[in-house]
Amino acid sequence: MNTIKRFAGMVWILMGPAAIFYLIKTASEEITKKPVLDTKIQWIVFVIIFIPIAIGLMIFGWFALKGAYDRLPKSSADLED
């Protein structure tokens, strides 16, 4: 199971930049298709909201790749300070 988690971490790390690339590519295409202020504001908001989500996806993948999720607690009694 830990191997699957690490492989998924690698996939998430690669998905982050791909998502950012396609988001910006789509935004620029849509803005050039219909260059009115409403469209620009809409796509700028989308980009501003979803880039941090994609960065979080990469961070989550990094931790999974490094093995931070190899041993998960079964109950709150298993948590360490």
N, CA, C and O atoms as a GROMACS GRO file, in nm:
protein
  324
    1MET      N    1   0.081  -0.119   0.000
    1MET     CA    2   0.000   0.000   0.000
    1MET      C    3   0.086   0.126   0.000
    1MET      O    4   0.051   0.227  -0.062
    2ASN      N    5   0.201   0.119   0.071
    2ASN     CA    6   0.289   0.236   0.074
    2ASN      C    7   0.347   0.267  -0.064
    2ASN      O    8   0.371   0.383  -0.096
    3THR      N    9   0.369   0.164  -0.145
    3THR     CA   10   0.419   0.185  -0.280
    3THR      C   11   0.314   0.258  -0.364
    3THR      O   12   0.348   0.346  -0.444
    4ILE      N   13   0.190   0.221  -0.346
    4ILE     CA   14   0.081   0.288  -0.419
    4ILE      C   15   0.072   0.433  -0.377
    4ILE      O   16   0.051   0.521  -0.460
    5LYS      N   17   0.087   0.460  -0.246
    5LYS     CA   18   0.082   0.599  -0.198
    5LYS      C   19   0.195   0.681  -0.258
    5LYS      O   20   0.175   0.796  -0.296
    6ARG      N   21   0.313   0.623  -0.266
    6ARG     CA   22   0.427   0.698  -0.322
    6ARG      C   23   0.411   0.719  -0.472
    6ARG      O   24   0.447   0.825  -0.523
    7PHE      N   25   0.358   0.621  -0.542
    7PHE     CA   26   0.332   0.638  -0.685
    7PHE      C   27   0.225   0.746  -0.706
    7PHE      O   28   0.238   0.829  -0.796
    8ALA      N   29   0.120   0.744  -0.623
    8ALA     CA   30   0.017   0.847  -0.633
    8ALA      C   31   0.075   0.985  -0.603
    8ALA      O   32   0.035   1.084  -0.663
    9GLY      N   33   0.170   0.992  -0.510
    9GLY     CA   34   0.237   1.118  -0.481
    9GLY      C   35   0.309   1.172  -0.602
    9GLY      O   36   0.306   1.292  -0.629
   10MET      N   37   0.376   1.084  -0.676
   10MET     CA   38   0.444   1.127  -0.798
   10MET      C   39   0.344   1.178  -0.901
   10MET      O   40   0.369   1.276  -0.970
   11VAL      N   41   0.231   1.110  -0.911
   11VAL     CA   42   0.127   1.151  -1.006
   11VAL      C   43   0.073   1.290  -0.967
   11VAL      O   44   0.053   1.375  -1.053
   12TRP      N   45   0.049   1.312  -0.837
   12TRP     CA   46  -0.003   1.441  -0.792
   12TRP      C   47   0.097   1.553  -0.816
   12TRP      O   48   0.059   1.665  -0.852
   13ILE      N   49   0.225   1.523  -0.796
   13ILE     CA   50   0.328   1.624  -0.822
   13ILE      C   51   0.327   1.664  -0.969
   13ILE      O   52   0.344   1.782  -1.002
   14LEU      N   53   0.308   1.570  -1.057
   14LEU     CA   54   0.305   1.600  -1.201
   14LEU      C   55   0.174   1.664  -1.244
   14LEU      O   56   0.171   1.741  -1.340
   15MET      N   57   0.065   1.632  -1.174
   15MET     CA   58  -0.064   1.690  -1.210
   15MET      C   59  -0.074   1.839  -1.177
   15MET      O   60  -0.145   1.912  -1.246
   16GLY      N   61  -0.004   1.884  -1.074
   16GLY     CA   62  -0.010   2.025  -1.036
   16GLY      C   63   0.033   2.120  -1.146
   16GLY      O   64  -0.046   2.206  -1.186
   17PRO      N   65   0.156   2.108  -1.198
   17PRO     CA   66   0.198   2.196  -1.307
   17PRO      C   67   0.114   2.178  -1.435
   17PRO      O   68   0.090   2.275  -1.508
   18ALA      N   69   0.071   2.056  -1.462
   18ALA     CA   70  -0.014   2.033  -1.580
   18ALA      C   71  -0.146   2.106  -1.566
   18ALA      O   72  -0.195   2.165  -1.662
   19ALA      N   73  -0.204   2.102  -1.446
   19ALA     CA   74  -0.330   2.173  -1.423
   19ALA      C   75  -0.312   2.323  -1.436
   19ALA      O   76  -0.398   2.391  -1.494
   20ILE      N   77  -0.203   2.376  -1.384
   20ILE     CA   78  -0.177   2.519  -1.395
   20ILE      C   79  -0.157   2.558  -1.542
   20ILE      O   80  -0.210   2.660  -1.587
   21PHE      N   81  -0.081   2.477  -1.617
   21PHE     CA   82  -0.058   2.505  -1.758
   21PHE      C   83  -0.189   2.509  -1.837
   21PHE      O   84  -0.214   2.604  -1.911
   22TYR      N   85  -0.272   2.407  -1.820
   22TYR     CA   86  -0.397   2.402  -1.896
   22TYR      C   87  -0.496   2.509  -1.849
   22TYR      O   88  -0.576   2.558  -1.929
   23LEU      N   89  -0.492   2.544  -1.724
   23LEU     CA   90  -0.578   2.650  -1.674
   23LEU      C   91  -0.542   2.784  -1.738
   23LEU      O   92  -0.629   2.856  -1.786
   24ILE      N   93  -0.414   2.815  -1.740
   24ILE     CA   94  -0.370   2.942  -1.800
   24ILE      C   95  -0.390   2.940  -1.950
   24ILE      O   96  -0.429   3.041  -2.009
   25LYS      N   97  -0.365   2.827  -2.014
   25LYS     CA   98  -0.386   2.814  -2.159
   25LYS      C   99  -0.533   2.835  -2.194
   25LYS      O  100  -0.565   2.909  -2.288
   26THR      N  101  -0.621   2.771  -2.121
   26THR     CA  102  -0.765   2.786  -2.146
   26THR      C  103  -0.810   2.929  -2.119
   26THR      O  104  -0.890   2.984  -2.195
   27ALA      N  105  -0.761   2.989  -2.012
   27ALA     CA  106  -0.797   3.126  -1.979
   27ALA      C  107  -0.756   3.221  -2.090
   27ALA      O  108  -0.833   3.308  -2.130
   28SER      N  109  -0.634   3.206  -2.140
   28SER     CA  110  -0.588   3.298  -2.246
   28SER      C  111  -0.667   3.277  -2.375
   28SER      O  112  -0.696   3.373  -2.446
   29GLU      N  113  -0.701   3.152  -2.406
   29GLU     CA  114  -0.782   3.126  -2.526
   29GLU      C  115  -0.921   3.187  -2.513
   29GLU      O  116  -0.971   3.248  -2.608
   30GLU      N  117  -0.983   3.171  -2.397
   30GLU     CA  118  -1.118   3.225  -2.378
   30GLU      C  119  -1.118   3.377  -2.376
   30GLU      O  120  -1.211   3.440  -2.426
   31ILE      N  121  -1.014   3.437  -2.320
   31ILE     CA  122  -1.006   3.583  -2.317
   31ILE      C  123  -0.984   3.638  -2.458
   31ILE      O  124  -1.039   3.743  -2.492
   32THR      N  125  -0.904   3.570  -2.539
   32THR     CA  126  -0.884   3.619  -2.676
   32THR      C  127  -1.007   3.596  -2.764
   32THR      O  128  -1.030   3.671  -2.859
   33LYS      N  129  -1.086   3.493  -2.732
   33LYS     CA  130  -1.210   3.469  -2.808
   33LYS      C  131  -1.312   3.579  -2.784
   33LYS      O  132  -1.378   3.625  -2.877
   34LYS      N  133  -1.324   3.620  -2.658
   34LYS     CA  134  -1.426   3.717  -2.619
   34LYS      C  135  -1.361   3.818  -2.523
   34LYS      O  136  -1.373   3.804  -2.401
   35PRO      N  137  -1.292   3.920  -2.578
   35PRO     CA  138  -1.214   4.010  -2.493
   35PRO      C  139  -1.297   4.122  -2.427
   35PRO      O  140  -1.269   4.240  -2.447
   36VAL      N  141  -1.396   4.085  -2.351
   36VAL     CA  142  -1.472   4.185  -2.276
   36VAL      C  143  -1.431   4.175  -2.129
   36VAL      O  144  -1.371   4.076  -2.086
   37LEU      N  145  -1.462   4.276  -2.054
   37LEU     CA  146  -1.418   4.284  -1.915
   37LEU      C  147  -1.474   4.171  -1.830
   37LEU      O  148  -1.404   4.118  -1.744
   38ASP      N  149  -1.599   4.133  -1.854
   38ASP     CA  150  -1.660   4.024  -1.775
   38ASP      C  151  -1.582   3.893  -1.790
   38ASP      O  152  -1.559   3.823  -1.691
   39THR      N  153  -1.543   3.861  -1.911
   39THR     CA  154  -1.469   3.738  -1.936
   39THR      C  155  -1.332   3.744  -1.870
   39THR      O  156  -1.286   3.645  -1.812
   40LYS      N  157  -1.266   3.859  -1.879
   40LYS     CA  158  -1.134   3.873  -1.818
   40LYS      C  159  -1.141   3.856  -1.667
   40LYS      O  160  -1.060   3.786  -1.608
   41ILE      N  161  -1.238   3.920  -1.604
   41ILE     CA  162  -1.253   3.910  -1.459
   41ILE      C  163  -1.283   3.766  -1.418
   41ILE      O  164  -1.226   3.716  -1.321
   42GLN      N  165  -1.372   3.701  -1.491
   42GLN     CA  166  -1.408   3.562  -1.460
   42GLN      C  167  -1.285   3.471  -1.464
   42GLN      O  168  -1.264   3.394  -1.371
   43TRP      N  169  -1.207   3.479  -1.569
   43TRP     CA  170  -1.092   3.390  -1.582
   43TRP      C  171  -0.979   3.427  -1.487
   43TRP      O  172  -0.907   3.338  -1.441
   44ILE      N  173  -0.963   3.554  -1.457
   44ILE     CA  174  -0.863   3.594  -1.358
   44ILE      C  175  -0.899   3.537  -1.221
   44ILE      O  176  -0.812   3.490  -1.148
   45VAL      N  177  -1.026   3.541  -1.186
   45VAL     CA  178  -1.071   3.483  -1.058
   45VAL      C  179  -1.047   3.332  -1.058
   45VAL      O  180  -1.000   3.278  -0.958
   46PHE      N  181  -1.080   3.264  -1.167
   46PHE     CA  182  -1.056   3.120  -1.175
   46PHE      C  183  -0.908   3.088  -1.154
   46PHE      O  184  -0.873   2.997  -1.079
   47VAL      N  185  -0.822   3.162  -1.221
   47VAL     CA  186  -0.678   3.136  -1.211
   47VAL      C  187  -0.629   3.163  -1.069
   47VAL      O  188  -0.553   3.083  -1.014
   48ILE      N  189  -0.672   3.274  -1.010
   48ILE     CA  190  -0.629   3.308  -0.874
   48ILE      C  191  -0.676   3.203  -0.773
   48ILE      O  192  -0.603   3.173  -0.678
   49ILE      N  193  -0.794   3.148  -0.790
   49ILE     CA  194  -0.847   3.048  -0.697
   49ILE      C  195  -0.781   2.912  -0.716
   49ILE      O  196  -0.749   2.846  -0.617
   50PHE      N  197  -0.761   2.870  -0.839
   50PHE     CA  198  -0.718   2.732  -0.864
   50PHE      C  199  -0.568   2.711  -0.864
   50PHE      O  200  -0.524   2.597  -0.850
   51ILE      N  201  -0.486   2.815  -0.879
   51ILE     CA  202  -0.341   2.796  -0.872
   51ILE      C  203  -0.299   2.753  -0.731
   51ILE      O  204  -0.219   2.660  -0.720
   52PRO      N  205  -0.347   2.815  -0.623
   52PRO     CA  206  -0.309   2.763  -0.491
   52PRO      C  207  -0.358   2.620  -0.465
   52PRO      O  208  -0.293   2.545  -0.392
   53ILE      N  209  -0.471   2.584  -0.522
   53ILE     CA  210  -0.519   2.446  -0.508
   53ILE      C  211  -0.423   2.350  -0.577
   53ILE      O  212  -0.392   2.243  -0.524
   54ALA      N  213  -0.375   2.387  -0.695
   54ALA     CA  214  -0.279   2.302  -0.766
   54ALA      C  215  -0.146   2.295  -0.691
   54ALA      O  216  -0.081   2.190  -0.690
   55ILE      N  217  -0.105   2.405  -0.629
   55ILE     CA  218   0.018   2.404  -0.550
   55ILE      C  219   0.000   2.313  -0.428
   55ILE      O  220   0.092   2.238  -0.392
   56GLY      N  221  -0.116   2.317  -0.366
   56GLY     CA  222  -0.145   2.227  -0.254
   56GLY      C  223  -0.144   2.082  -0.297
   56GLY      O  224  -0.100   1.996  -0.222
   57LEU      N  225  -0.190   2.055  -0.417
   57LEU     CA  226  -0.186   1.919  -0.472
   57LEU      C  227  -0.041   1.872  -0.485
   57LEU      O  228  -0.010   1.757  -0.455
   58MET      N  229   0.047   1.962  -0.530
   58MET     CA  230   0.189   1.926  -0.542
   58MET      C  231   0.252   1.903  -0.405
   58MET      O  232   0.332   1.811  -0.389
   59ILE      N  233   0.217   1.985  -0.307
   59ILE     CA  234   0.271   1.968  -0.172
   59ILE      C  235   0.223   1.835  -0.113
   59ILE      O  236   0.302   1.762  -0.053
   60PHE      N  237   0.096   1.804  -0.129
   60PHE     CA  238   0.041   1.677  -0.082
   60PHE      C  239   0.114   1.560  -0.148
   60PHE      O  240   0.146   1.462  -0.081
   61GLY      N  241   0.140   1.571  -0.277
   61GLY     CA  242   0.213   1.468  -0.348
   61GLY      C  243   0.356   1.454  -0.298
   61GLY      O  244   0.408   1.343  -0.290
   62TRP      N  245   0.420   1.566  -0.265
   62TRP     CA  246   0.556   1.563  -0.213
   62TRP      C  247   0.562   1.485  -0.080
   62TRP      O  248   0.651   1.402  -0.060
   63PHE      N  249   0.466   1.514   0.008
   63PHE     CA  250   0.463   1.443   0.136
   63PHE      C  251   0.434   1.294   0.115
   63PHE      O  252   0.491   1.210   0.184
   64ALA      N  253   0.347   1.262   0.021
   64ALA     CA  254   0.318   1.121  -0.007
   64ALA      C  255   0.441   1.052  -0.065
   64ALA      O  256   0.468   0.937  -0.032
   65LEU      N  257   0.514   1.121  -0.151
   65LEU     CA  258   0.634   1.064  -0.210
   65LEU      C  259   0.743   1.042  -0.106
   65LEU      O  260   0.818   0.944  -0.115
   66LYS      N  261   0.753   1.130  -0.010
   66LYS     CA  262   0.855   1.119   0.094
   66LYS      C  263   0.817   1.021   0.205
   66LYS      O  264   0.899   0.992   0.292
   67GLY      N  265   0.694   0.970   0.205
   67GLY     CA  266   0.654   0.868   0.301
   67GLY      C  267   0.590   0.921   0.428
   67GLY      O  268   0.587   0.851   0.529
   68ALA      N  269   0.540   1.042   0.426
   68ALA     CA  270   0.478   1.100   0.545
   68ALA      C  271   0.347   1.030   0.581
   68ALA      O  272   0.302   1.039   0.695
   69TYR      N  273   0.287   0.960   0.487
   69TYR     CA  274   0.159   0.895   0.512
   69TYR      C  275   0.174   0.743   0.521
   69TYR      O  276   0.075   0.670   0.507
   70ASP      N  277   0.295   0.695   0.544
   70ASP     CA  278   0.316   0.550   0.552
   70ASP      C  279   0.248   0.489   0.673
   70ASP      O  280   0.190   0.380   0.664
   71ARG      N  281   0.255   0.556   0.786
   71ARG     CA  282   0.192   0.504   0.907
   71ARG      C  283   0.087   0.604   0.953
   71ARG      O  284   0.121   0.710   1.006
   72LEU      N  285  -0.037   0.570   0.934
   72LEU     CA  286  -0.147   0.656   0.975
   72LEU      C  287  -0.206   0.604   1.106
   72LEU      O  288  -0.218   0.482   1.123
   73PRO      N  289  -0.244   0.692   1.200
   73PRO     CA  290  -0.300   0.645   1.327
   73PRO      C  291  -0.438   0.583   1.308
   73PRO      O  292  -0.517   0.629   1.225
   74LYS      N  293  -0.466   0.480   1.385
   74LYS     CA  294  -0.596   0.414   1.378
   74LYS      C  295  -0.698   0.484   1.469
   74LYS      O  296  -0.818   0.481   1.442
   75SER      N  297  -0.649   0.547   1.576
   75SER     CA  298  -0.738   0.620   1.667
   75SER      C  299  -0.660   0.739   1.722
   75SER      O  300  -0.540   0.753   1.698
   76SER      N  301  -0.728   0.824   1.796
   76SER     CA  302  -0.663   0.941   1.853
   76SER      C  303  -0.563   0.902   1.962
   76SER      O  304  -0.475   0.981   1.995
   77ALA      N  305  -0.576   0.783   2.018
   77ALA     CA  306  -0.481   0.736   2.120
   77ALA      C  307  -0.344   0.708   2.057
   77ALA      O  308  -0.242   0.708   2.127
   78ASP      N  309  -0.341   0.682   1.925
   78ASP     CA  310  -0.215   0.654   1.856
   78ASP      C  311  -0.136   0.780   1.823
   78ASP      O  312  -0.020   0.770   1.783
   79LEU      N  313  -0.196   0.896   1.838
   79LEU     CA  314  -0.129   1.022   1.804
   79LEU      C  315  -0.019   1.053   1.906
   79LEU      O  316  -0.034   1.029   2.026
   80GLU      N  317   0.090   1.106   1.855
   80GLU     CA  318   0.203   1.144   1.941
   80GLU      C  319   0.213   1.295   1.945
   80GLU      O  320   0.175   1.363   1.850
   81ASP      N  321   0.264   1.348   2.054
   81ASP     CA  322   0.286   1.492   2.064
   81ASP      C  323   0.420   1.532   2.009
   81ASP      O  324   0.454   1.650   2.010
   0.00000   0.00000   0.00000
